[in-house]
Amino acid sequence: MIIVMKSGAPEMEIDRICTEVTTWGLSPEKIVGRYKVVIGLVGDTAERDPLQLQEISPWIEQVLRVEHPFKRASRDFRHGEPSEIPVATPEGTVYFGQHCPIVTIAGPCSVENEQMIVETARRVKAAGAKFLRGGAYKPRTSPYAFQGHGESALDLLAAAREASGLGIITEVMDAEDIDKITKVADVLQVGARNMQNFALLKKVGAQNKPVLLKRGMSATIDEWLMAAEYVMAAGNPNVILCERGIRTFDRGYTRNTLDLSVVPVLRNLTHLPIVIDPSHGTGWSQYVPAMAKAAVAVGTDGLMIEVHPTPQKALSDGAQSLTPEAFDELMGELGTIGRVVGRWPQEAAVLA
């Protein structure tokens, strides 16, 4: 249930309403929008009459029920207003959101050595990326495949951050690693295989770094949003959704099926930002540019693209990685489409 306040509602009255609903056993969450303040009520609201709630203050415009099982993630919870999630980076704050410039995240699947990760960071930064992706801990289908260098790779990511000024996004697989990862990462990634690891979701929800939540390989949209709800219910409202392809019956030609229709669907369901990963979505580097451009056209808020200086020598996912030169070319093409939809960073700077 949400309480929508009238424009210009006094702060003292908003605080009074929050205090009053707390005495009813409900937890109020104040959401400050561009034009209005919304108070989200979390708890057992089934017996509460919206009309009676509206009578507790003349400054209440309306009281609405949130019908979806994912309450905090629901677009209704913010009265239809999309979230803008701020992420602090060495060179300033970057925002993910529907009305923000498209954010590009790029880098290798795994951190292999310092020279490789620093070189890649500098190259993708020069092309326009705002974040470096790179796995220190890697979940692999085979126990014999390269699992990442672990904690030592975090130091290499820190070196790349220092050398390039990029923000860092890296995956957390075990709750025990969260503290050391948060010292380096600006965004914590929860991978597809851990989307429904509810104990991990609660732990990343208890820390304050933004969370990039990848869709599970066979997850429905409702399951994905309920996973986001776990993070948000634990106290962290800054969740970014990432579509990375789902498993369907036809897997002979691409690694997964990249579900681009999820972008307009999620726009109706949630206020959370949406990122598309065409690298995992296709599995082959020759298909990545086409799907990245399609993602920009359909309205994504961000792109996650794998880039490696020598893909043929990559320790993991080389087949889906672009070379830095191919990434440079792609970013130029993405800019053409991004400027048309008014979402490319350079275009946003001109408009501002």
C-alpha positions as CSV (number, residue, x, y, z in Angstrom):
1,M,0.0,0.0,0.0
2,I,1.2,3.5,-0.8
3,I,0.2,7.0,0.4
4,V,0.6,9.7,-2.3
5,M,1.1,13.1,-0.8
6,K,-0.1,16.3,-2.4
7,S,2.5,18.6,-4.0
8,G,3.9,20.9,-1.4
9,A,3.0,18.7,1.6
10,P,4.9,20.0,4.7
11,E,7.8,17.8,5.9
12,M,6.4,17.9,9.4
13,E,3.1,16.4,8.2
14,I,4.9,13.7,6.3
15,D,6.9,12.8,9.4
16,R,3.7,12.8,11.5
17,I,2.0,10.4,9.2
18,C,5.1,8.1,9.2
19,T,5.0,8.1,13.0
20,E,1.3,7.3,13.1
21,V,1.4,4.4,10.8
22,T,4.3,3.0,12.7
23,T,2.0,2.6,15.7
24,W,-0.2,0.4,13.6
25,G,2.6,-2.1,13.1
26,L,3.5,-0.9,9.6
27,S,6.9,0.2,8.3
28,P,6.8,3.5,6.3
29,E,9.3,4.1,3.6
30,K,9.5,7.7,2.3
31,I,10.2,8.0,-1.4
32,V,10.9,11.5,-2.6
33,G,10.1,12.0,-6.3
34,R,10.5,14.9,-8.7
35,Y,7.2,16.4,-7.9
36,K,5.6,14.4,-5.0
37,V,6.4,12.4,-1.9
38,V,5.1,8.8,-1.7
39,I,5.1,6.8,1.6
40,G,5.3,3.1,1.0
41,L,3.6,1.0,3.8
42,V,5.2,-2.4,4.3
43,G,3.5,-4.9,6.5
44,D,0.0,-6.4,6.9
45,T,-2.2,-3.9,5.2
46,A,-4.9,-6.3,4.1
47,E,-7.4,-5.1,6.7
48,R,-6.6,-1.4,6.2
49,D,-9.2,0.6,4.3
50,P,-7.6,3.1,1.9
51,L,-10.5,5.5,2.4
52,Q,-10.0,5.6,6.1
53,L,-6.2,6.0,5.7
54,Q,-6.8,9.0,3.5
55,E,-8.7,10.7,6.3
56,I,-5.7,11.0,8.6
57,S,-4.4,14.1,6.8
58,P,-5.7,16.7,4.4
59,W,-2.3,16.5,2.7
60,I,-2.9,13.0,1.4
61,E,-3.9,12.9,-2.3
62,Q,-4.7,9.2,-2.5
63,V,-4.0,5.8,-1.0
64,L,-3.4,2.9,-3.3
65,R,-2.8,-0.8,-2.9
66,V,0.2,-2.5,-4.5
67,E,-1.3,-5.6,-6.1
68,H,2.0,-7.3,-7.1
69,P,3.7,-9.8,-4.7
70,F,6.9,-7.8,-5.3
71,K,6.0,-4.7,-3.3
72,R,9.2,-2.5,-3.2
73,A,10.2,-3.5,-6.7
74,S,6.7,-2.7,-8.1
75,R,6.4,0.4,-10.2
76,D,3.3,1.2,-8.2
77,F,5.4,1.5,-5.0
78,R,6.9,4.7,-6.5
79,H,3.6,5.9,-8.0
80,G,4.9,5.1,-11.5
81,E,8.1,7.1,-11.2
82,P,11.3,5.3,-12.3
83,S,14.3,5.0,-9.9
84,E,17.6,6.7,-10.6
85,I,20.3,4.7,-8.9
86,P,23.5,6.6,-8.1
87,V,26.8,4.8,-8.2
88,A,29.9,6.5,-6.9
89,T,33.0,6.1,-9.1
90,P,36.5,7.6,-9.0
91,E,35.4,10.2,-11.5
92,G,32.0,11.1,-10.1
93,T,28.6,9.7,-9.7
94,V,27.0,7.7,-12.5
95,Y,23.2,7.2,-12.6
96,F,21.3,4.2,-13.9
97,G,17.7,4.9,-14.8
98,Q,15.1,5.3,-17.5
99,H,15.7,9.1,-17.9
100,C,19.5,8.9,-17.6
101,P,22.1,8.4,-20.3
102,I,22.8,4.8,-21.2
103,V,25.6,3.3,-19.1
104,T,28.1,1.0,-20.7
105,I,29.9,-1.7,-18.7
106,A,32.8,-3.5,-20.4
107,G,35.6,-5.8,-19.7
108,P,36.7,-9.5,-19.6
109,C,34.8,-12.4,-18.2
110,S,37.7,-13.1,-15.8
111,V,40.6,-11.1,-14.3
112,E,43.7,-13.0,-15.6
113,N,46.7,-10.7,-14.9
114,E,47.5,-7.1,-14.1
115,Q,48.7,-6.2,-17.6
116,M,45.5,-7.6,-19.3
117,I,43.0,-6.0,-16.9
118,V,44.7,-2.6,-16.8
119,E,45.1,-2.5,-20.6
120,T,41.4,-3.5,-21.1
121,A,40.2,-0.9,-18.6
122,R,42.1,1.9,-20.4
123,R,40.8,0.8,-23.8
124,V,37.1,0.5,-22.8
125,K,37.3,3.8,-20.9
126,A,38.7,5.6,-24.0
127,A,35.8,4.2,-26.0
128,G,33.2,5.5,-23.5
129,A,32.6,2.8,-20.9
130,K,31.8,4.0,-17.4
131,F,32.4,0.7,-15.6
132,L,34.9,-2.2,-15.8
133,R,33.5,-5.7,-15.4
134,G,35.8,-8.6,-14.5
135,G,35.3,-11.7,-12.5
136,A,37.5,-12.4,-9.5
137,Y,35.4,-15.4,-8.4
138,K,33.8,-17.3,-11.3
139,P,30.9,-19.8,-11.1
140,R,31.6,-22.5,-13.8
141,T,29.6,-25.4,-14.9
142,S,32.6,-27.7,-14.8
143,P,34.6,-28.0,-11.6
144,Y,37.7,-28.3,-13.7
145,A,37.2,-25.0,-15.6
146,F,39.0,-21.8,-14.5
147,Q,37.3,-20.5,-11.4
148,G,39.0,-17.1,-11.2
149,H,42.0,-16.0,-9.1
150,G,39.8,-15.1,-6.1
151,E,41.0,-12.6,-3.6
152,S,44.2,-11.8,-5.5
153,A,42.2,-10.7,-8.5
154,L,40.5,-8.0,-6.3
155,D,43.9,-6.3,-6.0
156,L,44.2,-6.3,-9.8
157,L,40.7,-4.8,-10.1
158,A,41.8,-2.1,-7.7
159,A,44.8,-1.4,-9.8
160,A,42.7,-1.1,-12.9
161,R,40.3,1.2,-11.1
162,E,43.3,3.4,-10.1
163,A,44.7,3.4,-13.6
164,S,41.5,4.1,-15.5
165,G,39.1,5.9,-13.2
166,L,36.4,3.4,-14.1
167,G,33.9,2.1,-11.6
168,I,34.2,-1.7,-10.8
169,I,31.5,-4.3,-11.1
170,T,32.4,-7.8,-10.0
171,E,30.5,-10.9,-8.9
172,V,29.9,-12.1,-5.4
173,M,29.3,-15.8,-5.0
174,D,29.7,-16.4,-1.3
175,A,28.4,-14.2,1.6
176,E,31.8,-14.6,3.3
177,D,33.5,-12.6,0.5
178,I,31.1,-9.6,0.6
179,D,33.2,-7.4,2.9
180,K,36.5,-7.8,0.9
181,I,34.6,-7.3,-2.4
182,T,32.9,-4.2,-1.3
183,K,36.3,-2.6,-0.5
184,V,37.0,-2.7,-4.3
185,A,33.7,-3.0,-6.1
186,D,31.3,-0.1,-6.7
187,V,28.5,-2.5,-7.7
188,L,28.1,-6.0,-6.5
189,Q,26.9,-8.5,-9.2
190,V,24.7,-11.5,-8.3
191,G,25.0,-13.9,-11.2
192,A,22.4,-15.9,-12.9
193,R,23.2,-19.1,-11.0
194,N,22.7,-17.3,-7.7
195,M,19.6,-15.3,-8.5
196,Q,17.6,-17.5,-6.1
197,N,20.3,-17.9,-3.5
198,F,18.1,-16.2,-0.9
199,A,20.7,-16.3,1.9
200,L,23.1,-14.4,-0.4
201,L,20.4,-12.0,-1.5
202,K,19.7,-11.1,2.1
203,K,23.4,-10.5,2.7
204,V,24.0,-8.2,-0.3
205,G,20.8,-6.5,0.7
206,A,22.2,-5.7,4.1
207,Q,25.2,-3.8,2.7
208,N,24.9,-0.4,0.9
209,K,26.6,-0.9,-2.4
210,P,24.2,-1.1,-5.5
211,V,23.5,-4.6,-6.6
212,L,23.4,-5.8,-10.3
213,L,21.0,-8.8,-10.3
214,K,21.3,-11.0,-13.3
215,R,18.2,-13.0,-14.4
216,G,18.4,-16.8,-13.8
217,M,18.9,-19.0,-16.8
218,S,15.3,-20.4,-16.5
219,A,13.7,-17.7,-14.3
220,T,10.4,-16.2,-15.0
221,I,10.0,-12.4,-14.8
222,D,8.1,-12.8,-11.5
223,E,10.8,-14.9,-10.0
224,W,13.4,-12.4,-11.0
225,L,11.5,-9.5,-9.5
226,M,10.9,-11.5,-6.3
227,A,14.7,-12.0,-6.1
228,A,15.1,-8.3,-6.3
229,E,12.5,-7.9,-3.6
230,Y,14.7,-10.1,-1.3
231,V,17.5,-7.6,-1.7
232,M,15.3,-4.6,-1.2
233,A,13.4,-6.1,1.8
234,A,16.8,-6.5,3.5
235,G,17.3,-2.8,3.3
236,N,19.1,-2.0,0.0
237,P,16.8,-0.2,-2.5
238,N,19.5,0.1,-5.2
239,V,19.0,-2.9,-7.4
240,I,19.8,-2.9,-11.2
241,L,18.2,-5.7,-13.2
242,C,20.3,-7.4,-15.9
243,E,18.9,-9.6,-18.7
244,R,21.6,-12.0,-19.9
245,G,19.6,-14.5,-21.9
246,I,17.4,-17.4,-20.8
247,R,17.5,-21.1,-21.7
248,T,15.0,-22.2,-24.3
249,F,14.5,-25.3,-26.5
250,D,16.7,-24.0,-29.3
251,R,20.3,-23.6,-28.2
252,G,22.2,-24.8,-31.2
253,Y,23.1,-21.4,-32.6
254,T,23.3,-19.1,-29.7
255,R,24.4,-19.7,-26.1
256,N,21.1,-18.4,-24.7
257,T,18.0,-16.6,-26.0
258,L,18.3,-12.9,-25.3
259,D,14.9,-11.7,-24.2
260,L,14.8,-8.1,-25.4
261,S,11.0,-8.1,-24.9
262,V,11.7,-8.0,-21.2
263,V,12.5,-4.3,-21.4
264,P,9.0,-3.0,-22.3
265,V,7.5,-5.6,-20.0
266,L,9.6,-4.5,-17.0
267,R,8.8,-0.8,-17.7
268,N,5.2,-1.7,-16.8
269,L,6.1,-3.7,-13.8
270,T,9.0,-2.1,-12.0
271,H,10.7,1.2,-11.3
272,L,14.2,-0.5,-11.3
273,P,16.8,0.2,-14.1
274,I,17.4,-2.5,-16.7
275,V,20.8,-3.5,-18.2
276,I,21.2,-5.9,-21.2
277,D,24.1,-8.3,-21.5
278,P,24.3,-9.4,-25.2
279,S,27.6,-11.2,-24.7
280,H,26.1,-14.0,-22.5
281,G,22.8,-13.6,-24.3
282,T,24.3,-14.8,-27.6
283,G,27.6,-16.5,-26.7
284,W,29.2,-15.5,-30.0
285,S,31.1,-12.2,-30.6
286,Q,29.7,-11.8,-34.1
287,Y,26.2,-11.5,-32.8
288,V,26.9,-9.1,-29.9
289,P,26.9,-5.8,-31.9
290,A,23.5,-6.5,-33.5
291,M,21.9,-7.3,-30.1
292,A,23.6,-4.4,-28.4
293,K,22.2,-2.0,-30.9
294,A,18.7,-3.6,-30.7
295,A,18.9,-3.2,-26.9
296,V,19.6,0.5,-27.2
297,A,16.7,0.9,-29.6
298,V,14.3,-1.0,-27.3
299,G,15.1,1.2,-24.4
300,T,17.7,-0.4,-22.2
301,D,19.3,1.7,-19.4
302,G,22.7,0.0,-19.7
303,L,24.8,-2.5,-21.6
304,M,27.3,-5.1,-20.3
305,I,29.7,-6.2,-23.0
306,E,32.6,-8.6,-22.7
307,V,35.9,-7.2,-24.1
308,H,39.3,-9.0,-24.1
309,P,42.6,-7.9,-25.8
310,T,43.1,-11.4,-27.2
311,P,39.8,-13.3,-27.0
312,Q,41.4,-16.5,-28.5
313,K,43.6,-16.7,-25.4
314,A,41.0,-15.9,-22.8
315,L,40.7,-18.2,-19.9
316,S,36.9,-18.0,-20.0
317,D,34.2,-16.9,-22.5
318,G,36.6,-15.9,-25.2
319,A,34.2,-16.8,-28.0
320,Q,31.7,-14.1,-26.9
321,S,34.3,-11.4,-26.2
322,L,35.0,-8.4,-28.5
323,T,38.5,-7.1,-29.2
324,P,39.1,-3.5,-28.0
325,E,39.1,-2.5,-31.7
326,A,35.7,-4.1,-32.3
327,F,34.4,-2.5,-29.1
328,D,35.6,0.9,-30.4
329,E,33.6,0.4,-33.6
330,L,30.5,-0.8,-31.7
331,M,30.5,2.2,-29.4
332,G,30.4,4.5,-32.4
333,E,27.5,2.7,-33.9
334,L,25.7,2.6,-30.5
335,G,26.2,6.4,-30.3
336,T,24.2,6.9,-33.6
337,I,21.2,5.0,-32.2
338,G,21.6,6.4,-28.7
339,R,21.5,10.0,-30.0
340,V,18.3,9.3,-31.9
341,V,16.6,8.1,-28.7
342,G,18.2,10.9,-26.6
343,R,20.0,8.6,-24.3
344,W,23.7,8.7,-25.3
345,P,26.0,10.3,-22.8
346,Q,27.4,12.9,-25.2
347,E,23.9,13.8,-26.4
348,A,22.7,14.1,-22.8
349,A,25.6,16.5,-22.0
350,V,24.6,18.6,-25.0
351,L,20.9,18.6,-23.9
352,A,21.9,19.5,-20.4
